[in-house]
Amino acid sequence: MAFVHVNGIELHYTIDGTQGPWITLSHSLACNLSSWDAQVELLKDHFRVLRFDTRGHGQSSAPAGPYTLEQLAEDVDGLFRYLEITQTHWMGISMGGMIGQTYALTHPDVFLSLILADSTSRRPPQATSMWGERIQIAQTEGMQGLLESTLTRWFTPEFRAKNPDVITRIGKGILETPVNGFCGCCDAISKIDLLDRLHQIKCPSLIMVGEHDHGTPPEMSRLMHENIEGSEFVIIPNAAHIASIEQEAVFNSAMLTFLEKHTQIPLTSKNV
């Protein structure tokens, strides 16, 4: 467990692995760095794996918002500078993918590759009202008021029925998310509008999305794929928004195959 003071806050981070290139993992809204535990187990023998709690989440500071995606990206830049990371692979899910896109566009030489999972590049027409409603619920009812609707969006009914222990663990993380942090990040992601700039991203990119992701639907991921030249595109069957957990094996296989291709490190022989 480690903390660094960057961009006016205390940012909590962990590093697993002692050799190989850096890879940075960025979590979803209302999660924390532990949501990547399964992926870290596959990566730590060959990479130095950096995870961090986004501003307003986990053990990082949760000042009153609103936040911006640019601010969240500058938090990352401060962490990279502190750790003297000049190049890294990046994997982000949902909000973590939005932060990754924002950072890639402002710091084009840092990312060796980019994995964007269940994310988006453009806010939907109803974004302001949708996120405004969620902010209001959090402020009036706390995170408990958002628990059931969030889990319903994140996982298919079948997965929820068969994996109560996982759902309980994820739900605990939602409930522990500071209201300030949730609301601040909601405001940031409700304004995303990067699609027309994605052609500027030149590093190898993989875009993955759950087949049943209604929050950041496959249509948006396909548009992202079409706008990032040379990117790869994978639809993960039988998954909703948090595909890295719901279809862990399929997600991990695509992740390792992509990273092996762009690092020349033998990864796919590992048991996924």
C-alpha positions as semicolon CSV with decimal commas, in nm:
position;residue;x (nm);y (nm);z (nm)
1;M;0,000;0,000;0,000
2;A;0,140;0,336;-0,098
3;F;0,024;0,694;-0,137
4;V;0,154;0,993;-0,327
5;H;0,045;1,356;-0,314
6;V;-0,036;1,464;-0,671
7;N;-0,254;1,733;-0,822
8;G;-0,381;1,842;-0,481
9;I;-0,488;1,496;-0,354
10;E;-0,352;1,180;-0,196
11;L;-0,357;0,904;-0,458
12;H;-0,348;0,542;-0,342
13;Y;-0,161;0,295;-0,563
14;T;-0,006;-0,052;-0,564
15;I;0,267;-0,214;-0,773
16;D;0,288;-0,588;-0,840
17;G;0,581;-0,749;-1,019
18;T;0,943;-0,643;-1,036
19;Q;1,044;-0,687;-1,398
20;G;0,930;-0,619;-1,751
21;P;0,747;-0,324;-1,902
22;W;0,494;-0,122;-1,706
23;I;0,123;-0,182;-1,745
24;T;-0,127;0,047;-1,572
25;L;-0,478;-0,069;-1,484
26;S;-0,763;0,180;-1,432
27;H;-1,094;0,074;-1,277
28;S;-1,460;0,160;-1,335
29;L;-1,677;0,414;-1,157
30;A;-1,781;0,292;-0,810
31;C;-1,503;0,032;-0,799
32;N;-1,144;0,036;-0,674
33;L;-0,812;-0,113;-0,774
34;S;-0,902;-0,454;-0,630
35;S;-1,139;-0,509;-0,926
36;W;-0,827;-0,604;-1,128
37;D;-0,705;-0,878;-0,891
38;A;-0,763;-1,161;-1,139
39;Q;-0,578;-0,984;-1,419
40;V;-0,284;-0,894;-1,195
41;E;-0,226;-1,261;-1,119
42;L;-0,174;-1,323;-1,492
43;L;0,045;-1,019;-1,553
44;K;0,272;-0,975;-1,252
45;D;0,534;-1,232;-1,357
46;H;0,606;-1,046;-1,681
47;F;0,509;-0,683;-1,612
48;R;0,539;-0,423;-1,344
49;V;0,169;-0,378;-1,280
50;L;0,056;-0,039;-1,152
51;R;-0,294;0,002;-1,013
52;F;-0,441;0,310;-0,849
53;D;-0,764;0,423;-0,690
54;T;-0,907;0,701;-0,907
55;R;-0,973;1,032;-0,733
56;G;-1,282;0,990;-0,517
57;H;-1,254;0,610;-0,498
58;G;-1,101;0,347;-0,275
59;Q;-0,839;0,493;-0,046
60;S;-0,762;0,799;-0,258
61;S;-0,883;1,144;-0,154
62;A;-1,245;1,227;-0,230
63;P;-1,274;1,606;-0,241
64;A;-1,603;1,767;-0,335
65;G;-1,652;1,783;-0,712
66;P;-1,723;1,832;-0,985
67;Y;-1,420;1,666;-1,143
68;T;-1,315;1,663;-1,509
69;L;-1,162;1,387;-1,719
70;E;-0,865;1,617;-1,781
71;Q;-0,818;1,645;-1,404
72;L;-0,834;1,268;-1,361
73;A;-0,577;1,229;-1,641
74;E;-0,349;1,482;-1,470
75;D;-0,373;1,278;-1,149
76;V;-0,235;0,988;-1,353
77;D;0,038;1,206;-1,499
78;G;0,145;1,309;-1,150
79;L;0,163;0,944;-1,047
80;F;0,369;0,856;-1,355
81;R;0,609;1,142;-1,287
82;Y;0,649;1,039;-0,925
83;L;0,727;0,680;-1,025
84;E;0,943;0,796;-1,318
85;I;0,729;0,605;-1,567
86;T;0,788;0,738;-1,916
87;Q;0,613;0,458;-2,106
88;T;0,346;0,208;-2,006
89;H;0,076;-0,011;-2,146
90;W;-0,272;0,095;-2,030
91;M;-0,586;-0,106;-1,961
92;G;-0,899;0,074;-1,850
93;I;-1,257;-0,039;-1,807
94;S;-1,552;0,200;-1,835
95;M;-1,435;0,523;-1,664
96;G;-1,080;0,386;-1,670
97;G;-1,106;0,367;-2,048
98;M;-1,225;0,727;-2,064
99;I;-0,932;0,842;-1,852
100;G;-0,701;0,642;-2,079
101;Q;-0,835;0,805;-2,394
102;T;-0,804;1,150;-2,240
103;Y;-0,446;1,082;-2,134
104;A;-0,348;0,929;-2,467
105;L;-0,467;1,241;-2,649
106;T;-0,276;1,480;-2,423
107;H;0,038;1,265;-2,375
108;P;0,069;1,079;-2,708
109;D;0,411;0,922;-2,651
110;V;0,350;0,754;-2,315
111;F;0,123;0,458;-2,395
112;L;0,287;0,157;-2,557
113;S;-0,057;0,007;-2,612
114;L;-0,413;0,079;-2,507
115;I;-0,688;-0,161;-2,398
116;L;-1,032;0,000;-2,367
117;A;-1,300;-0,223;-2,219
118;D;-1,672;-0,143;-2,190
119;S;-1,603;0,226;-2,237
120;T;-1,724;0,515;-2,451
121;S;-1,590;0,821;-2,629
122;R;-1,906;1,027;-2,663
123;R;-2,179;1,108;-2,415
124;P;-2,531;1,000;-2,514
125;P;-2,790;1,273;-2,578
126;Q;-2,952;1,216;-2,238
127;A;-2,622;1,211;-2,045
128;T;-2,676;1,530;-1,846
129;S;-3,015;1,425;-1,712
130;M;-2,915;1,059;-1,661
131;W;-2,602;1,135;-1,463
132;G;-2,776;1,422;-1,287
133;E;-3,038;1,180;-1,156
134;R;-2,771;0,943;-1,028
135;I;-2,590;1,229;-0,859
136;Q;-2,913;1,337;-0,690
137;I;-2,983;0,984;-0,566
138;A;-2,631;0,953;-0,424
139;Q;-2,659;1,288;-0,249
140;T;-3,002;1,216;-0,100
141;E;-2,998;0,840;-0,039
142;G;-2,629;0,755;-0,034
143;M;-2,477;0,479;-0,243
144;Q;-2,736;0,232;-0,114
145;G;-2,989;0,408;-0,336
146;L;-2,782;0,316;-0,643
147;L;-2,678;-0,036;-0,548
148;E;-2,947;-0,246;-0,717
149;S;-2,970;-0,043;-1,038
150;T;-2,591;-0,044;-1,075
151;L;-2,558;-0,419;-1,029
152;T;-2,842;-0,470;-1,278
153;R;-2,655;-0,268;-1,542
154;W;-2,320;-0,426;-1,467
155;F;-2,408;-0,797;-1,483
156;T;-2,655;-1,019;-1,665
157;P;-2,935;-1,179;-1,460
158;E;-2,783;-1,522;-1,515
159;F;-2,446;-1,421;-1,375
160;R;-2,602;-1,254;-1,073
161;A;-2,809;-1,562;-0,995
162;K;-2,516;-1,803;-1,022
163;N;-2,249;-1,590;-0,849
164;P;-2,397;-1,437;-0,531
165;D;-2,058;-1,416;-0,358
166;V;-1,912;-1,212;-0,643
167;I;-2,215;-0,983;-0,651
168;T;-2,192;-0,931;-0,274
169;R;-1,823;-0,837;-0,305
170;I;-1,884;-0,596;-0,592
171;G;-2,181;-0,449;-0,411
172;K;-1,966;-0,385;-0,104
173;G;-1,727;-0,185;-0,323
174;I;-2,015;0,022;-0,460
175;L;-2,143;0,097;-0,109
176;E;-1,795;0,197;0,009
177;T;-1,746;0,449;-0,273
178;P;-1,749;0,801;-0,126
179;V;-2,051;1,002;-0,239
180;N;-1,822;1,298;-0,318
181;G;-1,610;1,078;-0,542
182;F;-1,901;0,915;-0,718
183;C;-2,071;1,246;-0,789
184;G;-1,749;1,418;-0,896
185;C;-1,664;1,141;-1,141
186;C;-2,023;1,123;-1,270
187;D;-1,993;1,486;-1,368
188;A;-1,662;1,420;-1,543
189;I;-1,773;1,125;-1,752
190;S;-2,108;1,282;-1,840
191;K;-1,920;1,534;-2,055
192;I;-1,697;1,300;-2,254
193;D;-1,670;1,396;-2,622
194;L;-1,357;1,244;-2,771
195;L;-1,479;1,032;-3,060
196;D;-1,381;1,278;-3,334
197;R;-1,027;1,296;-3,192
198;L;-0,956;0,925;-3,160
199;H;-0,782;0,916;-3,498
200;Q;-0,493;1,091;-3,320
201;I;-0,425;0,779;-3,112
202;K;-0,147;0,586;-3,286
203;C;-0,046;0,318;-3,035
204;P;-0,172;-0,041;-3,077
205;S;-0,524;-0,056;-2,936
206;L;-0,772;-0,325;-2,836
207;I;-1,137;-0,242;-2,777
208;M;-1,350;-0,494;-2,591
209;V;-1,716;-0,478;-2,493
210;G;-1,974;-0,706;-2,341
211;E;-2,241;-0,827;-2,579
212;H;-2,514;-0,709;-2,341
213;D;-2,350;-0,386;-2,222
214;H;-2,631;-0,130;-2,227
215;G;-2,436;0,139;-2,039
216;T;-2,160;0,168;-2,299
217;P;-2,309;-0,037;-2,582
218;P;-2,122;-0,234;-2,849
219;E;-2,223;0,024;-3,110
220;M;-2,010;0,287;-2,936
221;S;-1,714;0,051;-2,904
222;R;-1,744;-0,026;-3,275
223;L;-1,728;0,347;-3,353
224;M;-1,419;0,377;-3,134
225;H;-1,263;0,087;-3,322
226;E;-1,342;0,253;-3,656
227;N;-1,180;0,578;-3,542
228;I;-0,856;0,431;-3,402
229;E;-0,657;0,316;-3,701
230;G;-0,540;-0,043;-3,680
231;S;-0,729;-0,116;-3,358
232;E;-0,867;-0,459;-3,276
233;F;-1,228;-0,515;-3,170
234;V;-1,371;-0,795;-2,956
235;I;-1,733;-0,844;-2,847
236;I;-1,744;-1,064;-2,537
237;P;-2,045;-1,298;-2,539
238;N;-2,278;-1,329;-2,241
239;A;-2,139;-1,024;-2,061
240;A;-2,283;-0,690;-1,960
241;H;-2,081;-0,388;-1,842
242;I;-1,808;-0,541;-1,625
243;A;-1,693;-0,802;-1,875
244;S;-1,357;-0,846;-1,702
245;I;-1,538;-1,013;-1,412
246;E;-1,846;-1,164;-1,575
247;Q;-1,651;-1,339;-1,852
248;E;-1,310;-1,338;-1,688
249;A;-1,158;-1,619;-1,895
250;V;-1,264;-1,474;-2,231
251;F;-1,155;-1,124;-2,129
252;N;-0,819;-1,247;-2,003
253;S;-0,753;-1,454;-2,315
254;A;-0,810;-1,151;-2,541
255;M;-0,597;-0,933;-2,311
256;L;-0,304;-1,176;-2,309
257;T;-0,317;-1,243;-2,682
258;F;-0,308;-0,870;-2,755
259;L;-0,028;-0,797;-2,509
260;E;0,179;-1,091;-2,631
261;K;0,153;-0,960;-2,986
262;H;0,278;-0,615;-2,889
263;T;0,544;-0,711;-2,631
264;Q;0,680;-1,039;-2,770
265;I;0,643;-1,178;-2,418
266;P;0,502;-1,533;-2,409
267;L;0,175;-1,491;-2,220
268;T;-0,092;-1,709;-2,379
269;S;0,054;-2,032;-2,246
270;K;-0,056;-1,921;-1,898
271;N;-0,370;-2,081;-1,764
272;V;-0,655;-1,839;-1,828
